[in-house]
Amino acid sequence: MRFFTKNTKTLPPKKRRTRTLEATKCRFCREKIEEIDYKDLAVLQKLVTGQGKHFTRKRSGNCATHQRSSRRALKHARFIGLMPFCG
Protein backbone atom coordinates (compact mmCIF):
# COMPACT_ATOMS: atom_id res chain seq x y z
CA MET A 1 0.00 0.00 0.00
CA ARG A 2 1.32 3.36 -0.99
CA PHE A 3 0.94 6.46 1.15
CA PHE A 4 0.55 9.74 -0.62
CA THR A 5 2.08 12.74 1.02
CA LYS A 6 0.91 16.27 0.51
CA ASN A 7 2.99 18.33 -1.85
CA THR A 8 4.96 20.74 0.30
CA LYS A 9 5.73 23.16 -2.51
CA THR A 10 3.69 26.33 -2.42
CA LEU A 11 2.53 27.72 -5.70
CA PRO A 12 2.20 31.46 -6.29
CA PRO A 13 -1.40 32.71 -6.28
CA LYS A 14 -3.03 32.88 -9.71
CA LYS A 15 -3.47 36.31 -11.16
CA ARG A 16 -6.99 37.11 -12.23
CA ARG A 17 -7.51 39.16 -15.31
CA THR A 18 -9.71 42.13 -14.78
CA ARG A 19 -11.89 42.64 -17.76
CA THR A 20 -13.51 45.95 -18.52
CA LEU A 21 -16.90 45.54 -20.09
CA GLU A 22 -17.85 48.28 -22.46
CA ALA A 23 -21.52 49.07 -22.64
CA THR A 24 -22.55 48.46 -26.23
CA LYS A 25 -25.38 50.68 -27.29
CA CYS A 26 -27.61 50.12 -30.24
CA ARG A 27 -26.90 52.25 -33.30
CA PHE A 28 -30.13 54.24 -32.88
CA CYS A 29 -29.36 55.05 -29.23
CA ARG A 30 -25.88 56.26 -30.21
CA GLU A 31 -27.36 58.56 -32.87
CA LYS A 32 -30.16 59.58 -30.45
CA ILE A 33 -32.94 58.57 -32.85
CA GLU A 34 -36.22 58.15 -30.99
CA GLU A 35 -38.41 56.63 -33.70
CA ILE A 36 -37.36 54.72 -36.82
CA ASP A 37 -38.95 56.14 -39.96
CA TYR A 38 -40.73 53.69 -42.26
CA LYS A 39 -39.66 55.76 -45.30
CA ASP A 40 -35.94 55.32 -44.54
CA LEU A 41 -35.40 52.22 -46.67
CA ALA A 42 -31.59 52.21 -46.34
CA VAL A 43 -31.90 51.70 -42.58
CA LEU A 44 -34.67 49.12 -42.89
CA GLN A 45 -32.68 47.11 -45.47
CA LYS A 46 -29.88 46.67 -42.92
CA LEU A 47 -32.33 45.18 -40.42
CA VAL A 48 -33.68 42.54 -42.81
CA THR A 49 -32.16 39.30 -44.15
CA GLY A 50 -32.00 38.42 -47.83
CA GLN A 51 -35.25 36.49 -47.43
CA GLY A 52 -36.99 39.51 -45.93
CA LYS A 53 -36.97 38.29 -42.33
CA HIS A 54 -36.36 40.73 -39.50
CA PHE A 55 -33.01 40.24 -37.72
CA THR A 56 -33.08 39.31 -34.03
CA ARG A 57 -31.96 41.78 -31.39
CA LYS A 58 -28.77 39.84 -30.86
CA ARG A 59 -27.91 39.90 -34.55
CA SER A 60 -28.90 43.50 -35.26
CA GLY A 61 -27.59 44.90 -31.97
CA ASN A 62 -30.73 46.91 -31.26
CA CYS A 63 -32.14 47.63 -27.82
CA ALA A 64 -35.68 46.43 -27.07
CA THR A 65 -37.26 49.84 -27.70
CA HIS A 66 -35.68 50.31 -31.10
CA GLN A 67 -36.28 46.68 -32.07
CA ARG A 68 -40.00 47.22 -31.53
CA SER A 69 -39.84 50.52 -33.41
CA SER A 70 -38.03 48.90 -36.34
CA ARG A 71 -40.58 46.09 -36.39
CA ARG A 72 -43.42 48.62 -36.61
CA ALA A 73 -41.63 50.62 -39.33
CA LEU A 74 -40.91 47.45 -41.30
CA LYS A 75 -44.55 46.34 -41.15
CA HIS A 76 -45.70 49.82 -42.17
CA ALA A 77 -43.27 49.92 -45.13
CA ARG A 78 -44.38 46.45 -46.25
CA PHE A 79 -48.07 47.36 -46.03
CA ILE A 80 -47.59 50.52 -48.11
CA GLY A 81 -45.47 48.62 -50.64
CA LEU A 82 -42.08 50.23 -50.06
CA MET A 83 -40.52 46.91 -49.00
CA PRO A 84 -41.32 43.37 -50.15
CA PHE A 85 -42.86 40.82 -47.79
CA CYS A 86 -40.34 38.21 -48.90
CA GLY A 87 -37.04 38.09 -50.78
C-alpha positions as CSV (number, residue, x, y, z in Angstrom):
1,M,0.0,0.0,0.0
2,R,1.3,3.4,-1.0
3,F,0.9,6.5,1.1
4,F,0.6,9.7,-0.6
5,T,2.1,12.7,1.0
6,K,0.9,16.3,0.5
7,N,3.0,18.3,-1.8
8,T,5.0,20.7,0.3
9,K,5.7,23.2,-2.5
10,T,3.7,26.3,-2.4
11,L,2.5,27.7,-5.7
12,P,2.2,31.5,-6.3
13,P,-1.4,32.7,-6.3
14,K,-3.0,32.9,-9.7
15,K,-3.5,36.3,-11.2
16,R,-7.0,37.1,-12.2
17,R,-7.5,39.2,-15.3
18,T,-9.7,42.1,-14.8
19,R,-11.9,42.6,-17.8
20,T,-13.5,45.9,-18.5
21,L,-16.9,45.5,-20.1
22,E,-17.8,48.3,-22.5
23,A,-21.5,49.1,-22.6
24,T,-22.5,48.5,-26.2
25,K,-25.4,50.7,-27.3
26,C,-27.6,50.1,-30.2
27,R,-26.9,52.3,-33.3
28,F,-30.1,54.2,-32.9
29,C,-29.4,55.0,-29.2
30,R,-25.9,56.3,-30.2
31,E,-27.4,58.6,-32.9
32,K,-30.2,59.6,-30.5
33,I,-32.9,58.6,-32.8
34,E,-36.2,58.2,-31.0
35,E,-38.4,56.6,-33.7
36,I,-37.4,54.7,-36.8
37,D,-38.9,56.1,-40.0
38,Y,-40.7,53.7,-42.3
39,K,-39.7,55.8,-45.3
40,D,-35.9,55.3,-44.5
41,L,-35.4,52.2,-46.7
42,A,-31.6,52.2,-46.3
43,V,-31.9,51.7,-42.6
44,L,-34.7,49.1,-42.9
45,Q,-32.7,47.1,-45.5
46,K,-29.9,46.7,-42.9
47,L,-32.3,45.2,-40.4
48,V,-33.7,42.5,-42.8
49,T,-32.2,39.3,-44.2
50,G,-32.0,38.4,-47.8
51,Q,-35.2,36.5,-47.4
52,G,-37.0,39.5,-45.9
53,K,-37.0,38.3,-42.3
54,H,-36.4,40.7,-39.5
55,F,-33.0,40.2,-37.7
56,T,-33.1,39.3,-34.0
57,R,-32.0,41.8,-31.4
58,K,-28.8,39.8,-30.9
59,R,-27.9,39.9,-34.6
60,S,-28.9,43.5,-35.3
61,G,-27.6,44.9,-32.0
62,N,-30.7,46.9,-31.3
63,C,-32.1,47.6,-27.8
64,A,-35.7,46.4,-27.1
65,T,-37.3,49.8,-27.7
66,H,-35.7,50.3,-31.1
67,Q,-36.3,46.7,-32.1
68,R,-40.0,47.2,-31.5
69,S,-39.8,50.5,-33.4
70,S,-38.0,48.9,-36.3
71,R,-40.6,46.1,-36.4
72,R,-43.4,48.6,-36.6
73,A,-41.6,50.6,-39.3
74,L,-40.9,47.5,-41.3
75,K,-44.6,46.3,-41.2
76,H,-45.7,49.8,-42.2
77,A,-43.3,49.9,-45.1
78,R,-44.4,46.4,-46.2
79,F,-48.1,47.4,-46.0
80,I,-47.6,50.5,-48.1
81,G,-45.5,48.6,-50.6
82,L,-42.1,50.2,-50.1
83,M,-40.5,46.9,-49.0
84,P,-41.3,43.4,-50.1
85,F,-42.9,40.8,-47.8
86,C,-40.3,38.2,-48.9
87,G,-37.0,38.1,-50.8
